Amino acid sequence: MLAAMPDSAPSPLSAGGTSPRDGGDACPGTLRLHRADDGALARVRIPGGVLSADRADALLAVAGRFGDGELHLTSRGNVQLRGLDAECGGGPAELLGAAGLLPSAAHERARNIVASPLAGLDGSPPVGGWLSELDSLVCGSAAAAALSGRFLFALDSGRGDVDALGADVTLIAEGGDCLLRVGAADEVFRLPSADGPRGALLAAELFLRAARDSGAWRVKDLPDDVRTALVRTVGATAGPVVHRPRPRTAKAPAPGPVTAPDSSTPATTTVTVTVTAISVGVPLGRLVPAQWRLLTETARRYGNELRLTPWRGIVIPGPFGPPGPSTQPAQSGRAAEALDALAAAGLITGPDSPWTGVGACIGHPGCAKSLSDVRAEAGAAVGPVGRLPVYWSGCERRCGHPHGEWIDVVVTPEGHRISHVRGEHRDPRTVVRNDPAALASAVSGARA
């Protein structure tokens, strides 16, 4: 039980020595910007991807005042602001702090938390309580300030969606309990749901102690024996062991209406569904000011909340009113009206959009390491909706790539290399050289 756990594991710097990781974590934040070819870049952590409409307004204000005005969604449900003036100083942080988006300067890059975006909306349990408590615990832990900007927590409602993202510490809802996973281990530990956030923080603090000698940024970077020992240490202070392999594929919310059984339906009648939220995809994760304003206004009109997803999409909780006619319950009323407006603004509101499943890194000219303008190439190659997602990378780093199974397109000096990725496995590769039509055909065939 957690009652037997120590309050906090010591920070790797507590012994007075120098961490081997010092100076190596280049992940940008709000206080430490990254210099890109298109200006400075700020990454704003949005725990769980959850934003109020007022905080969404604050992000747009910062993007417009200090950057290029656009907002870019990341594969962790965060927001990147690009094109910032390198001399903008503390202006962005001041505005974001005033909006409540920077509660702890010491922990601003440690607040990496993804959460199931449909939690509480599709019949799965809510995880908002976990999210608020874990964020507060992280910000209150002196040791957690040493976590890398790469370290990731995940809060899964039981759908398996964010459990599949390869987080370092994952909480999974199961009945009145939760399961705690450390890294990719198949063995998870059962805890009372109320103890989950504290157990997740303590697992992260124990990781910091385990990483002291190796300098690892993430659980998967630990030497095998150290990683095994870490899992055992967490297990010794947690609950019973449960064998539960991590899901292989991370399933994004489908664009369109989100429905759940109508809780007001009497038990003696046929169960109907109600539209609890709407879900949209964002082509290449890039939002211009008009799109962001429309999303914010839509959220303010209904549930006053936006949930940014790790698949570069946005869920807007309702309520959106009672269910519609039985023939098309999901496409009626206010949800349909909102989705129509968002579709007209260029967002993905249904599975038939050719942009569904298409992603890319920022590419050239924004990134000096990119060998090509992969966003333009991805747009030129858009065709029929594919069975598999595709991700275009301008270099071997593959920044922001998805997890699970996808088609990997990487620009190399020899041409565009296309391969089919299944977790840690990669099928034989095809290289297409300087032929846009052949490239589009090869990508479409790989996705089919």
Protein Blocks (a to p, Z undefined) as FASTA:
>chain_A
ZZlpcfbdcdfklnopacfkgokamcdcfklccddfkbccdddddehhiacfklmmmmmm
mmmmmmnopacddfkopacdehiafklmjmlmmmmmmnopambfklmmmmcccddfkgok
nopacfklmmmmmmmmmmmpmklmmpcfkbccdddehlommmmnopabdcddehjbdcdd
ehjbfbdcdddfklmmmmmmmmmmmmmmmmmmnopabfklpcfklmmmmmmmmmmmmccd
ddddddfbdcdddedddddddfklcfkbccddddfbdcdddehhiacfklmmmmmmmmmm
mnopacddfkopadddddebjaddfklmmlgcjllmmmmmmmmnopafbfkbfkgopacd
ebjakbmkbgbdfklmmmmmgccddfbdcdddfbfnogoiaehjaddddddfkbccdddd
ehjaccdddddehifklmmmmmmmmmZZ
